[in-house]
Amino acid sequence: MLSWTLVFLVVAVIAAVFGFGGIAASAAGIAQILFFIFLVLFVVSLVMGATRRGL
């Protein structure tokens, strides 16, 4: 999922360089949403791993 975030971030930067503001804003928004979903899933997996080991 983090790789998709990076893809959308690169698309947003390239679109911004070429002057496509709407596409850049959309791609940046998607990248931001995917990044936060990745963070939530990462924290959940850390908590689940810690409870499974009994820490």
MIVOBA-515856 format. One record per residue: residue in one letter; x, y, z of N, C-alpha, C, CB in turn. Coordinates in steps of 0.2 Angstrom, whole numbers, padded with zeros to 4 digits, always signed. Glycine has a CB too. Layout:
# MIVOBA-515856
AXYZXYZXYZXYZ/...
END
This chain:
# MIVOBA-515856
M+0004-0006+0000+0000+0000+0000+0004+0006+0000-0005+0000+0006/L+0010+0006+0003+0015+0012+0003+0017+0013-0004+0020+0010+0008/S+0018+0008-0008+0021+0009-0014+0015+0013-0019+0022+0002-0018/W+0009+0011-0018+0004+0015-0021+0004+0022-0019-0003+0012-0020/T+0005+0023-0013+0006+0030-0010+0011+0034-0014+0007+0031-0003/L+0017+0031-0015+0022+0034-0018+0021+0035-0025+0029+0030-0017/V+0017+0030-0029+0015+0031-0036+0011+0037-0037+0012+0025-0038/F+0006+0038-0032+0001+0044-0033+0005+0050-0031-0005+0043-0028/L+0010+0050-0027+0014+0056-0025+0018+0058-0031+0018+0055-0019/V+0021+0053-0034+0025+0055-0040+0021+0058-0046+0029+0049-0043/V+0015+0055-0047+0010+0057-0052+0008+0064-0050+0004+0053-0052/A+0007+0066-0044+0005+0072-0042+0010+0077-0043+0003+0073-0034/V+0017+0076-0042+0022+0080-0043+0023+0081-0050+0029+0077-0040/I+0023+0076-0054+0024+0077-0062+0018+0081-0065+0024+0070-0065/A+0012+0080-0062+0006+0084-0065+0007+0091-0063-0001+0081-0062/A+0009+0092-0057+0010+0099-0055+0015+0103-0059+0012+0100-0047/V+0021+0099-0060+0026+0102-0064+0023+0104-0071+0032+0097-0065/F+0019+0100-0074+0016+0101-0081+0010+0106-0081+0015+0095-0084/G+0008+0108-0075+0003+0113-0074-0004+0110-0074+0003+0117-0080/F-0005+0104-0073-0011+0101-0072-0013+0101-0064-0012+0094-0075/G-0016+0107-0062-0017+0108-0055-0023+0103-0052-0019+0115-0054/G-0028+0102-0056-0033+0097-0054-0031+0090-0053-0039+0098-0059/I-0028+0088-0058-0025+0081-0058-0020+0080-0052-0022+0079-0064/A-0016+0085-0051-0011+0085-0046-0014+0085-0039-0006+0091-0046/A-0019+0089-0038-0023+0089-0032-0026+0083-0030-0028+0095-0032/S-0029+0080-0035-0033+0073-0034-0028+0068-0033-0037+0072-0041/A-0022+0068-0036-0017+0063-0035-0014+0064-0028-0012+0063-0040/A-0013+0070-0026-0010+0071-0019-0015+0069-0014-0008+0078-0019/G-0022+0070-0015-0027+0068-0010-0027+0061-0009-0033+0071-0012/I-0027+0057-0015-0027+0050-0015-0021+0047-0011-0027+0047-0022/A-0015+0050-0013-0009+0048-0009-0009+0049-0002-0003+0052-0012/Q-0012+0055+0000-0013+0056+0007-0018+0051+0011-0016+0064+0008/I-0023+0050+0008-0028+0045+0011-0025+0038+0011-0034+0045+0006/L-0021+0036+0006-0018+0029+0006-0012+0029+0011-0015+0028-0001/F-0009+0035+0012-0004+0035+0017-0007+0034+0024+0000+0041+0017/F-0012+0037+0026-0015+0037+0032-0018+0030+0033-0021+0042+0033/I-0021+0027+0028-0023+0020+0029-0018+0015+0030-0027+0018+0022/F-0012+0016+0027-0006+0012+0028-0004+0013+0036+0000+0014+0024/L-0004+0019+0038-0002+0020+0045-0006+0017+0050-0001+0028+0047/V-0013+0017+0049-0017+0014+0053-0016+0006+0053-0025+0016+0051/L-0016+0004+0047-0015-0004+0047-0008-0006+0050-0015-0006+0039/F-0003-0002+0049+0004-0003+0052+0003-0003+0060+0009+0002+0050/V+0000+0002+0063-0001+0002+0070-0005-0004+0072-0004+0009+0072/V-0010-0006+0069-0015-0011+0071-0010-0018+0071-0021-0012+0066/S-0006-0019+0066-0002-0025+0065+0003-0025+0071+0001-0025+0058/L+0006-0019+0073+0010-0019+0078+0007-0021+0085+0014-0012+0079/V+0001-0018+0086-0003-0020+0092-0004-0027+0092-0009-0015+0093/M-0007-0030+0087-0009-0037+0086-0003-0041+0087-0012-0038+0080/G+0003-0039+0084+0009-0043+0085+0012-0043+0092+0015-0041+0081/A+0011-0037+0096+0013-0037+0103+0009-0041+0107+0013-0029+0105/T+0002-0041+0106-0002-0045+0110-0002-0052+0109-0010-0043+0109/R+0000-0054+0103+0001-0061+0101+0007-0064+0105+0002-0062+0094/R+0012-0060+0106+0018-0062+0109+0018-0061+0117+0024-0058+0107/G+0013-0058+0119+0012-0057+0126+0016-0052+0129+0014-0064+0130/L+0018-0047+0125+0022-0041+0128+0018-0036+0132+0026-0038+0123/
END
